[in-house]
Amino acid sequence: FKIPTDKIREVIGTGGKVIREIVEKTGAKINIEDDGTVKVASNDGEAMKAAIKWIKSITSEPEVGQIYEGTVVKVMEFGAFVNFFGAKDGLVHISQLAANRVQKTSDVVKEGDKVKVKLLGFDDRGKTRLSMKAVDQTTGEDLEAKQKAEAKADAAPAAVAGE
């Protein structure tokens, strides 16, 4: 498979640190060409899949509107930082932590918590904006999409029985 050439450096890492770790942990052999072609070889199919998934997690970008599982890495007065996509962190603003008003961030989350977040987008400084209240924390269901679907159903004229 191919990766963007500007991401090759991230996969290899400083002094080959990242790629060495992938090879050590998965046991797969990895070769990256200058044009971004990645070849992964292994006798173990699972190891190969793991290595490919790892490389793709480094090179792909998170998608707006997608739901990710993440870990709370830092709790601040104004919200919580969540590591949700490989090495990417984003902010869940205090207003996006729960459906009801939150007094203190620490009332809802603490560092190390596993949470489900929806990627809302990026602010004008390129910072990642996440929401926890848009996602059902138990099922991982997208509540915004569900609300939109229910609103559409309510707006549709109901068929009159017996016609």
C-alpha positions as CSV (number, residue, x, y, z in Angstrom):
1,F,0.0,0.0,0.0
2,K,1.0,3.6,-0.4
3,I,1.4,6.4,2.2
4,P,1.8,10.1,1.6
5,T,5.5,10.9,1.1
6,D,5.3,13.7,3.7
7,K,4.3,11.0,6.3
8,I,7.3,8.7,5.6
9,R,9.4,10.6,8.2
10,E,6.7,10.0,10.9
11,V,6.5,6.3,10.2
12,I,10.3,5.9,10.4
13,G,10.7,8.2,13.4
14,T,13.8,9.9,14.8
15,G,16.7,7.6,14.0
16,G,14.3,4.9,12.9
17,K,12.8,4.6,16.4
18,V,9.2,4.2,15.3
19,I,9.7,1.7,12.5
20,R,12.0,-0.3,14.8
21,E,9.3,-0.4,17.5
22,I,6.7,-1.6,14.9
23,V,9.1,-4.4,13.7
24,E,10.0,-5.5,17.3
25,K,6.4,-5.5,18.5
26,T,4.9,-7.2,15.4
27,G,7.8,-9.2,14.1
28,A,6.9,-8.1,10.5
29,K,9.5,-6.9,8.0
30,I,8.8,-3.4,6.7
31,N,10.2,-1.7,3.6
32,I,9.3,1.9,2.7
33,E,10.2,3.3,-0.7
34,D,10.9,7.0,-1.3
35,D,7.6,7.3,-3.3
36,G,5.6,6.2,-0.2
37,T,5.2,2.5,-1.2
38,V,5.1,0.4,1.9
39,K,5.8,-3.4,1.8
40,V,5.0,-5.4,4.9
41,A,6.1,-9.1,5.0
42,S,5.6,-11.7,7.8
43,N,4.9,-15.4,8.2
44,D,2.2,-14.5,10.7
45,G,-0.9,-13.0,9.1
46,E,-1.9,-11.3,12.4
47,A,1.5,-9.7,12.8
48,M,1.3,-8.4,9.3
49,K,-2.2,-6.9,9.9
50,A,-1.0,-5.4,13.1
51,A,2.0,-3.7,11.4
52,I,-0.2,-2.4,8.6
53,K,-2.8,-1.1,11.0
54,W,-0.1,0.6,13.1
55,I,1.4,2.3,10.0
56,K,-2.0,3.4,8.8
57,S,-2.8,4.9,12.2
58,I,0.3,7.0,12.0
59,T,-0.3,8.2,8.4
60,S,-4.1,8.7,8.2
61,E,-5.9,11.8,9.4
62,P,-8.9,11.7,11.7
63,E,-12.2,12.3,9.9
64,V,-14.7,14.9,11.0
65,G,-17.9,13.4,12.2
66,Q,-16.3,10.0,13.0
67,I,-16.4,8.5,16.5
68,Y,-13.2,7.5,18.2
69,E,-12.4,5.8,21.5
70,G,-9.8,7.8,23.4
71,T,-8.1,8.3,26.8
72,V,-8.4,11.4,28.9
73,V,-4.8,12.6,29.2
74,K,-5.2,16.0,30.9
75,V,-8.1,17.6,32.8
76,M,-8.3,21.4,32.8
77,E,-10.8,24.0,34.0
78,F,-12.1,24.6,30.5
79,G,-12.3,20.9,29.4
80,A,-10.4,17.7,29.0
81,F,-7.7,16.7,26.5
82,V,-8.3,13.3,25.0
83,N,-5.8,11.2,23.1
84,F,-8.1,9.7,20.5
85,F,-6.2,9.0,17.3
86,G,-2.7,7.4,17.4
87,A,-0.7,10.2,18.9
88,K,-3.3,12.9,18.3
89,D,-4.9,14.7,21.1
90,G,-8.0,16.9,21.0
91,L,-10.0,19.1,23.4
92,V,-13.4,18.2,24.7
93,H,-14.6,21.7,25.8
94,I,-16.4,21.7,29.1
95,S,-19.7,22.5,27.2
96,Q,-19.2,19.3,25.2
97,L,-18.6,16.9,28.1
98,A,-22.2,16.1,29.0
99,A,-25.8,16.9,27.9
100,N,-26.3,18.8,31.2
101,R,-24.3,21.9,32.4
102,V,-21.0,20.8,33.9
103,Q,-19.7,22.8,36.9
104,K,-16.2,21.3,37.0
105,T,-14.5,19.1,34.3
106,S,-13.3,16.7,37.1
107,D,-17.0,16.0,38.0
108,V,-17.3,14.2,34.6
109,V,-13.9,12.8,33.7
110,K,-10.5,12.1,35.3
111,E,-7.1,11.4,33.7
112,G,-6.9,7.8,32.3
113,D,-10.7,7.5,31.7
114,K,-11.6,5.7,28.4
115,V,-14.1,7.9,26.6
116,K,-15.9,7.9,23.2
117,V,-15.6,11.2,21.3
118,K,-16.9,12.6,18.1
119,L,-14.6,14.7,16.0
120,L,-16.4,18.0,15.5
121,G,-13.7,19.7,13.5
122,F,-10.8,22.0,14.0
123,D,-10.8,25.6,15.3
124,D,-9.1,28.5,13.5
125,R,-5.7,27.6,15.0
126,G,-6.0,24.0,13.8
127,K,-6.7,22.6,17.2
128,T,-8.9,19.5,17.3
129,R,-12.4,20.0,18.7
130,L,-14.1,16.9,20.2
131,S,-17.4,16.2,21.8
132,M,-18.4,13.6,24.4
133,K,-22.0,14.6,24.7
134,A,-22.6,13.8,21.0
135,V,-21.8,10.1,21.7
136,D,-23.6,7.6,23.8
137,Q,-20.7,6.7,26.2
138,T,-22.0,3.1,26.7
139,T,-22.9,2.1,23.1
140,G,-20.7,4.5,21.1
141,E,-23.7,5.6,19.1
142,D,-23.7,9.0,17.4
143,L,-26.5,10.8,19.3
144,E,-26.5,13.8,17.0
145,A,-27.2,11.6,14.0
146,K,-29.9,9.8,16.0
147,Q,-31.5,13.2,17.0
148,K,-31.5,14.3,13.4
149,A,-33.1,11.1,12.3
150,E,-35.8,11.4,15.0
151,A,-36.4,15.0,14.1
152,K,-36.9,14.0,10.5
153,A,-39.3,11.3,11.5
154,D,-41.3,13.7,13.7
155,A,-41.5,16.2,10.8
156,A,-42.8,13.6,8.3
157,P,-46.6,13.8,8.0
158,A,-48.1,10.8,9.7
159,A,-50.4,8.6,7.6
160,V,-53.9,8.7,8.9
161,A,-55.1,5.2,9.9
162,G,-58.1,3.8,8.1
163,E,-57.7,5.7,4.8
